[in-house]
Structure formats: C-alpha cells, structure tokens
Amino acid sequence: MTVLASAMAVSPCPARAESKFALPAEPLELVTDEARFRSFAENVRTEVERLFGVPAAVDDRATLNLLLSTRVHLAHHFGDDEKAISTAAWIRTLQADPALRAFAGLTTLASVEARRQNPGAAPGDAKYRGTFLREFTRQLAGLPRTPEIVAMLRGQRDKIAGLTHAALLAETRDVIVPALGRRGHCGLAEADQLVRVRHRLVSILPIKNETLQALDAAIAARPTP
C-alpha cells in the first residue's frame, strides 16, 4: 500500500512488546537521511518478517494491520515489487468498506509499474511520474461509478492535498518524538510511523501532483453524490 493505506491504531500485544529497534539518529534526521534510515529500515524489515511467522502476531488483527502497513512501505523503499503487490492484495482483503476495498492497492500497482518501466528512476523523475500518472489513471477508470466511490475518491484527494514536506516533519517532531521520549529505541508501532513518514517523503510527495491529477479526472468522470 501507500500513503493511502496508513497504519491503524493498535492496542498492546505481546508480539509487539518484544520488538525493539535501536535509533541510529534522532527521528527527524532518521526520516530525512537515507543512510541513517536504511540501516534502521533493514532491522525493522527483518523483525517484521520474523513476526509474520509468529501465529500470535498474525492472529491478532491489530498487530496484523500494523505488520502489513510496515511491510508494504518497506517493500516500496527497497524496491521489492512482488512483496509490495502481494502485501497490498492482502491489505485489500481486510478492508470492510467496499469503496476502500476497491481502491486499496491501486497506488502500489501504479508505483510498481512506474519502477518496472523506468529502472533506476527516482519517483521525482519525469518518466517515472508520467508512467505513474498513466497507470494510476487507468486503474481508477476501472472503479465502479457509484456515489460511494466518488465520496471515497474525494476523501483520498483531501488526504493527498494536505500532504506536505512541512506537515510530515511536523508529525515527526510533534507526534513521534514525544511518544519516544528520551529512549534510544522504539517499538514496532513507532517504527511503522517512522517508516511511513519516510515513504511519504521520498515516494509519495514527488508524485503528489500526478496523484491529484488522476484523482480529479476520476472524480470528474463520475456523478456527484
């Protein structure tokens, strides 16, 4: 999934309580410095994959949601396209709302296609952005033409429109940092938050305009609820 599939609020679970990740830098530096983030992300990825093999973690719905959120963001970060697609598909099956279920994973599919057609290109590159726009527009065109879909698309548009570099840094500073306190480590929930912020900074913001353009076209092509 992408920015549109953010982590859900979760309750305490023994599987998560066992997970601790050393912070190689202050949170703000961690989400803005690739070298610092990568070592942290590799440790988180190893632990997340371990927890997928722990029945107590996977059987707990809240923990599963958290693991899937972290996994899909890390899959995008490391360019693991097959894992990104399969994880997005898993997330889709857990969506209770039909409109959200129809939408879930579409940005992942478009991002994967952009990477495959433009090997080595960063999300900010013109060719990557062009491929993403075409593929995301195509995916959205296949959604049902119902008032519920239009309302969902408008909600997704509002989320993307409000996404800025300053807002993501403010989230890190005002939400994540206080939660961590003076600890030199974080748990799985905070790790997911840090991974999500980094993903949005490097993978979602560069294609913000293209995402809005595709959403606007999809909304305009459907009846107003």
N, C-alpha and C positions, 0 to 999 in steps of 0.2 A: 504494500500500500504506500501511500504517500502522505503529504500534509493533510489530506482529507480523511485519513484513517488514523487519527491520533490516538494515543493510549487512553484507556478508560480509567476512571477512578477505581482503586482496588483496596481491598481490606487485608489485614495481616494474614500471612500464610507461612508455615514453617519452611517451605521450599524457598521462598524469597528471603526469609530472615537469615538463611545460611549464606547468601550471596553478598560478598563484599568486594569492592573494586577500589584499588588504590587510585588516587587522583594525582596524575603526574604534573598537574599545574592547577592554578586557580580556575574555577569554572569558566569565567569569561575568556581566559586565554585558551582553555581547552576547546571551546566551541569555535574559536576563530583561528587556531593554529593547527594545520593539518598534521604536522609531525607529532605534536603532542597528542592530538586526538587519535591518531591511527593506533598507537600502542595501547591506548585505553580501549578503543573500539575492538581491537583484536582480543583483548582479555574478556570483554563483555560478550563477544560472539562465541568464544569457547564455552563460557558458562551457560549462555542461553541454549546452545546445542546440547550441553550436558543435561540441562533441566528438561528438555524435550524427551529425554529418556527416563525421566523420573515420573512414575504414574501419579504420585500425589500432586505434582505440579500441573500436569496436563489435565488431570481430572477436575482440578479446581478452576471453574470458569473464569474467575477474575485473574488468576495467575496466567491462564492460557491466553487471555486477551493481551496481557502485558507482554508475554513472550512473543506472541505473533507480531505485535506492534514493533518491538525492538528488532526482531528478525528481519522484517520487511525493510525497515530503514537501513539496517546494516547491509542487507543484500544489495540495495542500491548503491551504498557507499563503496562497497568492494567490487561492484560490477558483476555480482553473481546473478545473472539474469534468470536462470532456471529456478533458483530459490526464490527470487523476487516474485515470479509469476505463480509458483505453487503456493507460496505463503499468502499472496493476495487472494488466490482462489479459496484458500482455507478461511480467511477472514470473511469472504463473501458468504460462505455457508452459515456463518454465525450471526449475520445481520437479520434481526427480526423484522425491521421495517422494509417492505417490498421495494420502495423507491431507493433507499440506501443500498439495498442488496443489488439492485440493477446497476447502480453507479460504482459500487465498490470494485477497486482494482483497475478501473479504466485508465487512470493516470499512470499506473505502473506499466500497463501494457504499452501505452504510448511512449513512455520513457525508455522501456526496453527496446522498442523498435527504433527509437532515435539513436540509441547506443549501437545497435546492430548495423544500422545503415551508415553510421559515421564513426567507425572505430577510432578510439583515441580522442574524439572530440569532447570538449567540456560542454556542460549544459548551456553555457553562455555563447557558444559558437553559433554563428548564423545558420549553418547547415543543420546542426542538431536542433535548433529552435524551429526551423522550418519543417523538419521531419516530425517533430513532436506535434506541431500545430496540425499538420495534415492528418496524422494518425489519431490524435485526440478528437478532432472534429469528426472523423469517420466513426469512431467508437460512440460518440454522443448521438450521432444521427440514428443509430440503431436502437436508442432507448424508446420506450413507449411514449406516445403523445397524449399524456394524461395530465390533468391539473396537479396530481400528486408529484409527478416528475418535474413539472415546472417549478413548483414550490421548493422541491429539494435542490434543483439547479440554482435557484435564486439564493438559497442558503449557502450553497457551496461557493457561489460567486462572492457573497459577502465575506466569507472567511478568507478567500484569496485576496480580495481587495484590501483587507485590513492587515495583510501580512507585509511587514517592512523589516529592514535590517535593524532599525532602531527598536522596534517592538520586540524582536527576538532577543536582542541584547538586554532589553529591559526585563523580559521574562526570566532570563538567566540571572540577572542581578537581583531582582525583586522577589522572585518566587523560588528559584532553585537554590541560590546561595543561602538564604535564610533557613531553608529546610536542611541544608548540610551542616550549618553551624560552623564550628571550628574543626570538624572531623577531617582527617586526611583521606577519607574513603567515603564511598557511597554505596547504597543498596541497589537492588535491581530497579525499583521504581524511579529513583533519581537518575540512574544510568539511562533508563529509557528516555527521560526528559532531556538529558544532555545529548543523546544520540538524535533525538527528534529535532532539537534546535539546530544541530549541525547539518542534518539532512535538509532542513528548510533553507538554511543559509546558502549551501553550496549547490543544491539540486532543484529547489522549488522557486526561490526568488529569481534566478536567471531566466526562467520561463514563465514568470508571472504574467507578462503582457499576452503571451500566446495562450495561456490558460484562460485568461479573461476573455480574449477574443473568441475562443472556441465555445465557452460557456454562453457568451452573449448571443452567438449565432444559434446555438441550440435552443435558448430561451425564445428568441425571436421567431423560430420556426414552429413554435407550439402555441396553442391557445392560452390566453391568460386565464389563470384560475379565478 
